Structures are given as structure tokens and as C-alpha cells.
Amino acid sequence: MTNNSGVAIVIGHGDIAAGLVSAVQLITGRGDRLIPLSNRGLGTAEIETLLREQVEATGARVIFTDLPAGSCNFAACHLLKGRDDIVVVTGVNLPALLHFATQGELPPIDAAAQAAERGSTALRLFTGTLRAH
């Protein structure tokens, strides 16, 4: 996947990134647009190095992270310093990744913005009466 700016990195704790990417592949067949990474056994500096290497190797311009206050997000946001060609979307979920993966015609940063909105609006609370709140 060298120099393909249509790909995004998905990084999180444990195997969450691999699981989400696997689901995107199963549902859409477009899991190849996402590069799953784990922070397992890595500190923030090591995560930043891993992300920097993957950004350079793949041309990814979007990084999805699992937690706003987690080491993956801290490292990704540190990588942003001095760069306006990369965005970080935190709190990633399956609806966000499904949207990103199916928006190949959009510039990656625009697709990421739409994916963040889709992921945010996908959260619903259902009560015993099955009404969404």
C-alpha cells in the first residue's frame, strides 16, 4: 500500500483496530483502505514512531484512534504538530470506518470529516419501549 493517500490508519488498545477493520472487510470488502495497528506493549513515544513510519510508508493522511485520552490519541496528535496534511479522528467506531471505507471518491480528509459525523450520529440509546433517545 505504498503512497496511497486513500488509506487510513486505525490504532487502538489490544485488538480493537484489527476487529474493526475485519468487520469493515466483511461488510464492504473495502478493509484494504484501513491499516490496523495496536498499542500493545508500546509507550506513547513508540506509538508515535510506529505511526510516523506507517504514515510515511503508506501515504495515509487520516488516523483513527479509539480513545480521546488514550496513548494512541496522544501519540497521533503529537504527530500532527507542524503538519496540516494529516487529521486524527478519535473515538472511532464501526459506522465511522464503514463510511470512510466507502468514500473512495472523496479526498481522505473530507471522507474523515464525514466519517466522524457518521460515527457520532450513529450512537443511540434505546429504552424498553424501543424508542431511540
Contacts in CASP RR format, 6 or more apart in sequence:
PFRMAT RR
TARGET T0000
AUTHOR 0000-0000-0000
METHOD contacts of the structure
MODEL  1
MTNNSGVAIVIGHGDIAAGLVSAVQLITGRGDRLIPLSNRGLGTAEIETL
LREQVEATGARVIFTDLPAGSCNFAACHLLKGRDDIVVVTGVNLPALLHF
ATQGELPPIDAAAQAAERGSTALRLFTGTLRAH
1 7 0 8 1.000
1 32 0 8 1.000
1 35 0 8 1.000
1 57 0 8 1.000
1 58 0 8 1.000
2 57 0 8 1.000
2 58 0 8 1.000
2 59 0 8 1.000
3 58 0 8 1.000
3 59 0 8 1.000
4 58 0 8 1.000
4 59 0 8 1.000
4 60 0 8 1.000
5 59 0 8 1.000
5 60 0 8 1.000
5 61 0 8 1.000
5 108 0 8 1.000
6 33 0 8 1.000
6 60 0 8 1.000
6 61 0 8 1.000
6 62 0 8 1.000
6 104 0 8 1.000
6 108 0 8 1.000
6 111 0 8 1.000
7 32 0 8 1.000
7 33 0 8 1.000
7 34 0 8 1.000
7 35 0 8 1.000
7 58 0 8 1.000
7 59 0 8 1.000
7 60 0 8 1.000
7 108 0 8 1.000
8 33 0 8 1.000
8 34 0 8 1.000
8 35 0 8 1.000
8 60 0 8 1.000
8 61 0 8 1.000
8 62 0 8 1.000
8 63 0 8 1.000
8 64 0 8 1.000
8 100 0 8 1.000
8 108 0 8 1.000
8 112 0 8 1.000
9 34 0 8 1.000
9 35 0 8 1.000
9 37 0 8 1.000
9 51 0 8 1.000
9 54 0 8 1.000
9 55 0 8 1.000
9 58 0 8 1.000
9 60 0 8 1.000
9 62 0 8 1.000
9 63 0 8 1.000
9 64 0 8 1.000
10 17 0 8 1.000
10 20 0 8 1.000
10 21 0 8 1.000
10 34 0 8 1.000
10 35 0 8 1.000
10 36 0 8 1.000
10 37 0 8 1.000
10 63 0 8 1.000
10 64 0 8 1.000
10 92 0 8 1.000
10 97 0 8 1.000
11 17 0 8 1.000
11 36 0 8 1.000
11 37 0 8 1.000
11 38 0 8 1.000
11 39 0 8 1.000
11 47 0 8 1.000
11 50 0 8 1.000
11 51 0 8 1.000
11 63 0 8 1.000
11 64 0 8 1.000
11 65 0 8 1.000
11 66 0 8 1.000
11 72 0 8 1.000
11 76 0 8 1.000
12 37 0 8 1.000
12 38 0 8 1.000
12 39 0 8 1.000
12 65 0 8 1.000
12 66 0 8 1.000
12 67 0 8 1.000
12 72 0 8 1.000
13 38 0 8 1.000
13 39 0 8 1.000
13 40 0 8 1.000
13 66 0 8 1.000
13 67 0 8 1.000
13 70 0 8 1.000
13 72 0 8 1.000
14 38 0 8 1.000
14 39 0 8 1.000
14 40 0 8 1.000
15 38 0 8 1.000
16 38 0 8 1.000
16 66 0 8 1.000
17 36 0 8 1.000
17 37 0 8 1.000
17 38 0 8 1.000
17 66 0 8 1.000
18 36 0 8 1.000
18 38 0 8 1.000
19 36 0 8 1.000
20 34 0 8 1.000
20 36 0 8 1.000
20 92 0 8 1.000
20 93 0 8 1.000
20 94 0 8 1.000
20 97 0 8 1.000
21 31 0 8 1.000
21 34 0 8 1.000
21 35 0 8 1.000
21 36 0 8 1.000
21 97 0 8 1.000
23 94 0 8 1.000
23 97 0 8 1.000
24 30 0 8 1.000
24 31 0 8 1.000
24 33 0 8 1.000
24 34 0 8 1.000
24 94 0 8 1.000
24 97 0 8 1.000
24 98 0 8 1.000
24 101 0 8 1.000
25 31 0 8 1.000
25 32 0 8 1.000
27 98 0 8 1.000
28 98 0 8 1.000
28 101 0 8 1.000
28 102 0 8 1.000
29 101 0 8 1.000
30 101 0 8 1.000
30 102 0 8 1.000
31 101 0 8 1.000
33 100 0 8 1.000
33 101 0 8 1.000
33 104 0 8 1.000
34 64 0 8 1.000
34 97 0 8 1.000
34 100 0 8 1.000
34 101 0 8 1.000
35 54 0 8 1.000
35 58 0 8 1.000
35 60 0 8 1.000
37 50 0 8 1.000
37 51 0 8 1.000
37 54 0 8 1.000
39 47 0 8 1.000
39 71 0 8 1.000
39 72 0 8 1.000
42 50 0 8 1.000
42 71 0 8 1.000
43 71 0 8 1.000
43 75 0 8 1.000
44 71 0 8 1.000
44 74 0 8 1.000
44 75 0 8 1.000
44 78 0 8 1.000
45 75 0 8 1.000
47 71 0 8 1.000
47 72 0 8 1.000
47 75 0 8 1.000
47 76 0 8 1.000
48 75 0 8 1.000
48 76 0 8 1.000
48 78 0 8 1.000
48 79 0 8 1.000
51 63 0 8 1.000
51 75 0 8 1.000
51 76 0 8 1.000
51 79 0 8 1.000
52 79 0 8 1.000
54 60 0 8 1.000
55 61 0 8 1.000
55 63 0 8 1.000
55 79 0 8 1.000
55 86 0 8 1.000
60 86 0 8 1.000
60 108 0 8 1.000
61 85 0 8 1.000
61 86 0 8 1.000
61 87 0 8 1.000
61 108 0 8 1.000
61 109 0 8 1.000
62 86 0 8 1.000
62 87 0 8 1.000
62 88 0 8 1.000
62 89 0 8 1.000
62 100 0 8 1.000
62 108 0 8 1.000
62 109 0 8 1.000
62 111 0 8 1.000
62 112 0 8 1.000
63 76 0 8 1.000
63 79 0 8 1.000
63 86 0 8 1.000
63 87 0 8 1.000
63 88 0 8 1.000
63 89 0 8 1.000
64 88 0 8 1.000
64 89 0 8 1.000
64 90 0 8 1.000
64 91 0 8 1.000
64 92 0 8 1.000
64 96 0 8 1.000
64 97 0 8 1.000
64 100 0 8 1.000
64 112 0 8 1.000
64 115 0 8 1.000
65 72 0 8 1.000
65 73 0 8 1.000
65 76 0 8 1.000
65 88 0 8 1.000
65 89 0 8 1.000
65 90 0 8 1.000
65 91 0 8 1.000
65 92 0 8 1.000
66 72 0 8 1.000
66 73 0 8 1.000
66 90 0 8 1.000
66 91 0 8 1.000
66 92 0 8 1.000
67 73 0 8 1.000
67 90 0 8 1.000
67 91 0 8 1.000
68 90 0 8 1.000
68 91 0 8 1.000
73 88 0 8 1.000
73 90 0 8 1.000
76 88 0 8 1.000
76 90 0 8 1.000
77 88 0 8 1.000
79 86 0 8 1.000
80 86 0 8 1.000
80 87 0 8 1.000
80 88 0 8 1.000
85 109 0 8 1.000
87 109 0 8 1.000
87 112 0 8 1.000
87 113 0 8 1.000
89 96 0 8 1.000
89 112 0 8 1.000
89 115 0 8 1.000
89 116 0 8 1.000
93 119 0 8 1.000
93 122 0 8 1.000
93 123 0 8 1.000
95 118 0 8 1.000
95 119 0 8 1.000
95 122 0 8 1.000
96 115 0 8 1.000
96 116 0 8 1.000
96 118 0 8 1.000
96 119 0 8 1.000
96 120 0 8 1.000
96 122 0 8 1.000
97 115 0 8 1.000
98 118 0 8 1.000
99 111 0 8 1.000
99 114 0 8 1.000
99 115 0 8 1.000
99 118 0 8 1.000
99 119 0 8 1.000
100 111 0 8 1.000
100 112 0 8 1.000
100 114 0 8 1.000
100 115 0 8 1.000
103 110 0 8 1.000
103 111 0 8 1.000
103 114 0 8 1.000
103 115 0 8 1.000
104 111 0 8 1.000
106 114 0 8 1.000
124 132 0 8 1.000
124 133 0 8 1.000
125 132 0 8 1.000
125 133 0 8 1.000
126 132 0 8 1.000
126 133 0 8 1.000
127 133 0 8 1.000
END
